[in-house]
Amino acid sequence: MFNSHLLGAALALAAATLAPAVHAQTAAASSQTCEGGAYLNPQVFRGEAAYQRAVAEQEMRTFITSTGLPTAPLYSIKHIDEVTSSGRAPYCWIYSNPVFGLLSGYKPVVVNNELVQPAVLAITDAVAGAPKDGNVVLLKSLSEADQLAVLDKLKRTKCMGTVGGVEFEIVKTEGLCARVDPIPAQVAVGQQGLIARAAYEWDEQGWVGVATRESMAVKASTKGLAGRTEKVHQTRLISIPTKNTSLGFGLYVHPSVPDATIKKAASAFQKLASPSEPLAIALDLSPKFAFIIPTNEQIEKLRAAVGIRK
């Protein structure tokens, strides 16, 4: 398993120096022969069991056949260095979130236009006499003074998130927390697992935060979670959205892939209208998905949101 602290350092270095290097690498690599593809399985970020990840991988392999892109070998990736490291033939394509896709230096072909809204779920102070396992409070529902106080305290709070996830990167880039500890993606430790971990780490001396999707943050609860003290069940949970959002998963291709193949692949994704449930899960699609060819402005906005500099 790649050390999470080293990976965090690698991402920080990548944000400052990788883009120029990738540009040079890309120019040199365009004459190389690429092979197969790389798949960032969204089931990994959800912490699903191995068989569920295997189903998603098979769905991905079957669908990519219709695009004209090579299906073998199909590499399952979980770490940034698996994209950026040298010493092997480059992937012909990558299906991933924007963090992996943009760090690869490959050409974005299509991305899911559904907006991903990250948020910090803050486990704050225990409130004496408060109902046990109360509902999440939205930051915007508080008074302006209370909102400012929450944001100020959050800047002195340790948060955690799944390294390589857009939620982790956007929360870290915006500096919402004092620091965001990178937790490697692993089996059975999805977003709910992170919340359970945060609840266990919470104590009366300070808050703990989790970088996650707002849709999960607002539904969170301490019910059934173990803590160092039972007072964790009387804490006030607050959902704090980030200023920036992200687009969803997308297809990125190596410079050596012919234009005709790129057009066929883009068409296959854009024609996808009613995917089966397993395929929708494999591609990380919600009911209102739409694959679009991203504009330069959208790509630059994504780069800035996840802290990637040219």
Secondary structure by P-SEA (a helix, b strand, c coil): cccaaaaaaaaaaaacccaaaaaaaaaaaccccccccccccccccccccaaaaaaaaaaaaaaacccccccccbbbbccccccccccccccccccccaaaaaaacccccccccbbbbbbbbccccccccccccccccccccccaaaaaaaaaaaaabbbbcccccaaaaaaaaaccccbbbbbcccccccaaaaaaaaaaaccccbbbbbbccaaaaaacccccccccccccccbbbbbbbccbbbbcbbbbbcccccaaaaaaaaaaaaacccccaaaaaaaccccccccccccaaaaaaaaaaacccc
